[in-house]
Every structure is written in structure tokens, then in C-alpha cells.
């Protein structure tokens, strides 16, 4: 028999497809695919992801879309998208938009939640972004890149320089370091910022000097300079009111070298959660406040102390060369000696120093500065 072609089949298929598209058009206020378009292009144009489009439309083959096909856009169901920046994590993005990591994984069809690409669009399901101006709401993290400034970062996240500086313990907003992971906070400082150590006020008398005031109150000239933003320590005037740091907080390593290395990148995707105080091996490590000291040893921190301070904070010092007092101690007691134990072997001897408030690390730098350390 001669081979014949049923020409009605293409017509039936075309009619069925047209009917289906008309049905979709009537039941969805979506986007109509144009000639030559791909899901990737549509996702980019509408601020969403290919995975989000695939899930929202039940697409089995993302490489096969038809001209005239109407797609439901994730944004039309209460979703929006976020463009991934360097150093961002799903956890940080989830915290920023008030959703869970599981929500993001499901909405974007992520097979590896630890693998995000810079510039990747992440669909945010049912998000409710935090309102700007709230008191110190943490919205995520930002990895400082070349050309960044606190002002540009603040503009990007809709917050203020002051909020970012305070939550990260930055005392010089004009100086930030590439590769540092900053915590991004909204609004003005609140309960999560670093609390100052105790202070008192002193009215400068005729003929008084900073050195004399420091001796009188058991503090240091540098502590007075830092606490009061004094440019010229030789220029103070009678009647001037000075903030005097309390003598109840002691620098853990006297005459040490340190800077604000809080948040600096470390191996394994970690970030520095303290400050390193450099001093010669064997330099005494002092209890910063009165409290209870436990001496510990570990592979990473080496010889270390964990101190529950009478001020309610937890103080941690690692990489010690040796131990001293433990148990109940007074502020200024020798509790160890500077070294390079643990994973710091071979580095310049230093004390890695951390402060925890309610179990969460805060930047020690402002307190070290205020104490005249």
C-alpha cells in the first residue's frame, strides 16, 4: 500500500495547542513568550530565576518553551528576587527577607544550598522585607569589595553608616578593609550594639593635664583621648567636661599591637570573631574583669581561657603559651601568657581575644580602645 500522511494530525495538534494557550491566557495574567526568547532571558528581564519559572509553571524541559506560551511569573504570587553579592549566604539572605533557608531552597530548586554565584537571582517566596528605620534589625552580611565605602554599602542596603559602624565596632568609618564580612543592620543602634564599659564625667580644673586626670582616676591618657575624641592631648581647657573610662576593665595584654580585624576572612569560609593582640611570647595575659576562669585546650585554639565575667559577658582568649590562675579571679589577675599554640603555631605570638554577650560574639575593638589598651 502506498504510504499516506494524515494531514489532519498537525491541524489537530495546532488547534489543541492554540486552545490550551487561549485557556492559559484567560486564566492567568502572566507573560507571553516572544519569538527567540529563552527562560533565562525572561527570568533576567523579570527579576526572577529559571528555577522559579520552572516551578511556577510546571515546566519539565526548561529548554522547550513555545512562542505565545503564557508563563506565570513568580513575582505575581507575592514573590520577589534578590541578586546575590560576593560573600552572601542563603542564611543571610533568608534573615534579610524574613524567610527560612528551606523556603529559599524550595523556591529556587537548589540542589546545593552552599553554592551560590555572584549575580545569581534568588526568588524570595512570600517575603516581607524588614522595614527601614527599625532599631538595629540585622538584615544580613556584606563582603567588602574594592571600591566599597560604608556610605555606598549603607545606600545599597537602605540603612545608615552609623548603624553599620556601630554593629561592627568600626571607630573610623572612613577605613574598611577588602574581604571583611560586615554585619548589615537597619536603623540606629539598639540592644545588639557593643555596650560601653563604665564611664564617669570629670570637669577639667585650672592647670589640670590629661596625665594628671588619668592618674587620679586610674586610667590612661590614651583612654581619655579615645573616649573624648581629643585631637591634641596638650590642649584641654578649664571647665571642659571629659568622659572618664571606668578603671574596672583591664586591658588583657598591656602594650600590645592590634587593629580592628573583626570580620576578616579566615580559611574554610570562616570570619574573624575577635581581635588579635600581638605581644612578645610570655607576655602576661590579664583578666579584663573579675569573674570565673576555666582553662581549656583544643586543636584550633590551643591553650585557652574561657571566663565568665561578673559583668555578665563571656571572655575568651586563645593561642596561649601557658596557663596561670584559674577559678575565681579579680580584674588584672594573671591568667595566662601570650603564645602561638593551636593552629597559630609559627605565627607571631598573640592573644586571640573574643567577647560574647548572651552567647553571641561582639567586636572587642571599641572596648579595647575605650579602655586605653
Secondary structure as GFF3:
##gff-version 3
##sequence-region A 1 373
A	DSSP	alpha_helix	8	27	.	.	.	ID=ss1
A	DSSP	beta_strand	31	32	.	.	.	ID=ss2
A	DSSP	alpha_helix	39	45	.	.	.	ID=ss3
A	DSSP	alpha_helix	50	57	.	.	.	ID=ss4
A	DSSP	beta_strand	70	71	.	.	.	ID=ss5
A	DSSP	three_ten_helix	74	77	.	.	.	ID=ss6
A	DSSP	beta_strand	80	83	.	.	.	ID=ss7
A	DSSP	alpha_helix	90	97	.	.	.	ID=ss8
A	DSSP	alpha_helix	101	108	.	.	.	ID=ss9
A	DSSP	beta_strand	121	124	.	.	.	ID=ss10
A	DSSP	beta_strand	137	143	.	.	.	ID=ss11
A	DSSP	alpha_helix	150	157	.	.	.	ID=ss12
A	DSSP	alpha_helix	161	167	.	.	.	ID=ss13
A	DSSP	beta_strand	181	186	.	.	.	ID=ss14
A	DSSP	beta_strand	199	203	.	.	.	ID=ss15
A	DSSP	alpha_helix	210	217	.	.	.	ID=ss16
A	DSSP	alpha_helix	221	228	.	.	.	ID=ss17
A	DSSP	beta_strand	241	245	.	.	.	ID=ss18
A	DSSP	three_ten_helix	267	269	.	.	.	ID=ss19
A	DSSP	beta_strand	275	278	.	.	.	ID=ss20
A	DSSP	beta_strand	284	286	.	.	.	ID=ss21
A	DSSP	beta_strand	291	298	.	.	.	ID=ss22
A	DSSP	beta_strand	302	309	.	.	.	ID=ss23
A	DSSP	beta_strand	314	323	.	.	.	ID=ss24
A	DSSP	beta_strand	327	329	.	.	.	ID=ss25
A	DSSP	beta_strand	334	338	.	.	.	ID=ss26
A	DSSP	three_ten_helix	342	344	.	.	.	ID=ss27
A	DSSP	beta_strand	350	357	.	.	.	ID=ss28
A	DSSP	beta_strand	360	362	.	.	.	ID=ss29
A	DSSP	alpha_helix	365	370	.	.	.	ID=ss30
###
